[in-house]
Amino acid sequence: MDKLASLLHTSPAVAWMAVKILIVFGGVMSLAAVWTWVERRGSAMIQDRIGPNRAALFGRWPILGLGQILADGIKFFFKEDLVPHDANKRLFWLAPFLAFVPALMGFAVIPFGRSFVSGGHTYHLALLDPGNGMGMLYPLAIGGMAVYGVLVAAWSSNNKWSILGGMRASAAMVSYEIGMSLAVITIFMTTGGYDPSEIITAQSHLPWAWNIVRQPLGFIVFFTCMFAETNRLPFDFAEGESEIVAGFNTEYGSMKFSLLALAEYSHLMTASALIATMYFGGWQVPFVREPGVLLSVAAFLGKMLFFAWVFVWIRWTLPRFRYDQLMHLGWKVMLPLSMANLVFHAWRMSQGH
């Protein structure tokens, strides 16, 4: 870290921000691309088949199919880019970016490691430093904006299946957002703040002090809502291949389709990071009071990738719900549970616990 600080001594704040932008955005995009391969290999394992095993990476490891990531990118880049004749062409082009940018930006406030001091400067391992005034409200707000990308893609396509997918996405968002927000507010209340660094510090290095132990009910609600937030099975109503062809994706191909897919996996990474931060101690290492910077980054990355794998696991294990079942679940199950969780912890705090 001293070598890094010496390279940045001329303008440490600006240079460190540039480094963090490369780490965060480059890391999330790279993991999202890799996770398309993990999804295919994971689904093959769960369904007792081989999966991609032909595309080699620079002539090596053909059995793993690691080159499938590169092959998919080349394929999408060279495919013909078609736009429906009756589509709104400007919005049709804009929609993938409206879906991708919020998915990527949601990671900005999440600390992916322990802050450190070097050369008289404090370096925070989060794109936006602690105390920026937004805290965990930012990823929740920016995540809710991702539905606009789905809606714009659905409407601009001028396709009945796309419109149905967009309507499902909007109806689902209204149903689960309130319950999810109440679960998060409970964490803010018990922590005494909504800055992610405060939430991580409050959980400490002891696993029984993590919010998964303190607030298991809130975790169940938040974890369930994350599947709807990321448009993943069993709540992928906006796509629903067996019901509405591919929903808002129906008319998309080439690089625009790949950008929509990358947005989904980027959102998955951000959702996994949020779960690790709010309920599993973030970068805290179990039973290690002050872990090294690299160890804290490895701990956070391990937790995040574990939950990213859980998303894959559940997708290929559970069947798709009907979208009215999610609305029933959101309004009549998760909302009452979130309110009960909030009231219970408010009562415990009033009793001095």
N, C-alpha and C positions, 0 to 999 in steps of 0.2 A: 504493500500500500504506500510505502514511502516513495518508491520509484514512481508510482502513479501521481502522487502529490507533487513530486519535483517536476514532472512533465506539465503540470497544470498551474505552476506557481505564478505565471504571468497574469492570468485571469481565471482563477480557480472556479468561480461561480458559473461563468459562461461555459467554460470548457467541461466542467463536471456535468452541467445540464446536457450538453451535446453527447457526452458519453452515456448518460442515463437514457436519452432518447434512443440511441442506437441499441442499448441493452434491452430496454423495455419493448419498443416496437419491433425491433429485429427479432428479439427472443420470442415474443408472442406469435408473430407471423411464422417464424420457423417451426415452432411447436405445433401451430395450427396445421401447417403443411404436413408435418410428420404424422400428426394424429389422423389424417385421412388414411394413411397406410396402417396405422395401429387399428383403426376402425375395421378395415378390411381383413386384416390378419386376426383380430379379435373375434369378429363375427364368424370367420371360418373355423376358429378353434371351438367356439361355442356350438356351432352347427356340425362339428365333426367333418370338416372338409379342409382342403389345402389352402385356398386363398391365393393371392398373387405370389407366384414363385418363379416367374420367367424373366422379368426385366432385371438385369444385373446392374449393379452400380459400378461403372468403370471396369467391367469385366470380372467383378468379384462378388461373392456372396449371392449367386443367383437364386439359391434355394429360399432365401428370405424375401426376395422380390423387392429389395430396398430401392431399386431403380424405378419402381412403379411411380414414385413421387415425381421424379424427373420426367418420366414418360407421360404422365397425366398432364403436366404443365406444358410440355411440347405439343401434345395433342390439342389441348384447349387453345393454345396460341395460334395454331394453324387451321383450326376449323373455321368453316364459313360463318360469318357473323350475320345472322338473319334478323330482321326487324319486321314484325307483322305489319301488313299494309294499313290496317285501320288503327294501329297503336299511336299513342301520343309519344312521338319519337324522343323529344327532349326529356320527358319524365322517365321514359323507358331506359334511357341511358343513365339518368341520374340515380335511379332507384338502387342499383348495387352499391353505389358509394354511400347512400343514406343508410344502408344496412351495415356496411363494413366499418365506416368511421366510428360510430358509437360503440361497436363491439371492441374496437381496438383502444379507444380512448378511456374506456371504463377502468383500465388497469393503472391509470395515471397516479392515483393516490395510494395504492397498495404497497406497503413496505415489503420488499422481497428479501430483506436481510437486515442485520443490525447496523445501526449508524456507527461510524468510527471517526476518530480525530487523528489527523496527520498534518504535520507542518503548520500547526496552529489553526487549521480549518476543520470544521465539522462537515462530514460528508454523509448525507442521508441516502439510503438505498430505496428511494421512491422517487418517481418522476417529479411529483409535486411535494415539496418539503412539508413536514408536520407544521400545524398551526396556520395553514393557508386559508382557513375560514370555511372550507367546504367539507372536509372530512369524508366520512362514509356516505354522506348525502349525495356526493357527486356521482359515484358509480351507480347508485340506485336511480338517480335522475337520468343519467346518460343511457343507462340500460333500458329504461322505459321508452327512450326515443327510437330504439332499434325497430319498434313496430311500425314506425313511419316508412322505413325502407320496404317492409313487407306490403304495407297498404299502397304505397306509390307503385311498386312493381305490379301489384294485382290490378289496380285501376288502369294504369297506363297500357297494360297488355291488351285490354279490350277482349278478354277471354272469359267465358262464364265460369270455367274451373278456377281461374285465377281470382276472380271476384269472390267466389265462395271461400277460397283460402284466406283472402284478406278480411272478409267478414268474420270468419272463425277466429283469426288472430286478434282482432279488435275486441270481440266478445270475451275471449279467454283472458286478455290482459285486464279488462275491467274486473273480472271475477277473482283473480288471484293477487292482484297488486295490494289490496288493502290488508289482507291477512299477512302477506309477506312484510309489509311496512310495519305492522304492529309488532311482529316478531323482532324486527331490527330495532324498533324504538325501545323495546324492553332491554336490549343490550346497551343502548345509549343510557338508559335510566340507571341501570345497575353499575355501569362503568363510571358515570358522572361526566361523560363527554362523548363526542362522536368522531374524534380524531382516531384514525386507525392505529397510530402508534400508542395512544392511550388504551385502546381496546386490547392490544397485544400485551402491553405492560401489565394491565390489570389481571390478565389471566396467569401471569408468572410462568415459571419453568416447571411447575408441578402439574402433571396431567389431571389430577382431581380438582384443580382450580380452573380448568378450561371451561368454557361456556357449554361445551357438549355435556358436561357433567352437571353444571349448575342449571342449565336451561334445556333439558332434552326435548321438552315439548316444543319450544321455539325452534330448535334445530330441525325437528321433523317437518314443521310447517315451512320453514325457509328452504330446506333441502327439496321438498316436494315442489315448491313454487319455482325453484331454479330450473326444473325440467320444462315447465311451461315458458319460463322467461327465455330459455335458450332454444325453444321450439324443437325439443327432442322427445322421442318416444319415452313414455306412453302418451305424451301430450303434443305430438307434432301435427296438429289439426290443420295448420296452414298449408301443409304439403299433402298428407294423406293419400299416398300413391294408389292405394286400393280403392279409394272413394272418389277423389277429384283429380285423378291423373298425376299431377305433381303440384297442384295448387298454384301459388304465386310464381313457381319456377317453370310453369308449363311452356311458356313462349321463349324462355331464355336458353342460350347456348353460347359456345365459344368462351371468351374470357369473361363476359358478363356473368355467365353461370358459375364459372370458377371463383369469381369474386364473391358471389352470394354464398357459395360453399365455404370459402375461406372466412367469411363473416360469421357463419355458424360456428366454426371451430374456434375462431378467436373469442367469440362470446362464451364458448364452453370453457376455454382457459381462464377467462376473467371470472366466470361463475365459480370455478374450482378454487381460484385464488381467494375469492370472497368467503367461501365456506371455510377454507383453511385459516383465514385471518380472524373471522368473527367467532368461530366455534372450536378451533383446534390450536390456538396459541400462536398462529402466524409463524414467524421464524424462530420461535422459542424451541429449544431442544430439551426434551424431557430430562429432568434431574441435573441439567447443566445450567448453573445460575448465569454465567456470562460467557456464552459460546463465542468462539472466534467468528470473524466475519464470513469466511468461506463456509464454516460449519453451519452458520445460521442460514446462509443462502441455500445450502444443500438440504437443510431441514425443510425450508419453505418449499423448495422445488419438489422434494419427495412427497410432501402432503398434497400439493397442487396436482401432481401427476397421478397420485393415487385416486383422487376424486374424479379426475378426467377419465381414468379407466373405469370407474364406477358408472359414469355416464354411458360409456360404451357397453358395459356389462348389462346394465338395465335395458338399454335399447334393444338388445338381441335376446332378452329374456321375457319381457312383459309384452302383452298385446296392446294395441292402441285403444285408448278410451274413446267413447263418443264425446263430442265436444260439449254436449249438454251435461254429461257426467262431470266434466271438469268444472263447469259453472255451478253445479250442485255441490261439488266438493269444496269449491272456493267460498261460496256464500254460506253454506249450511254446516260445513265441517271445519275448514281451516280458519275462517273468520272467528267463529266462537272459541276455537282452541287458542287462537292468538290473543283474543280479549281476556280469556281466563288466565293465560300465561302472564299477561301484562298486569292484571289485577292482583294475582298471587304474589308476584315479585314486588309490586308496589306495597302490598301489605307487609311482606317480610322486611322491606326497608323501613317501613314505619315502626316496626317492632324492634328495630336495631340490629337485625341479623345481617 
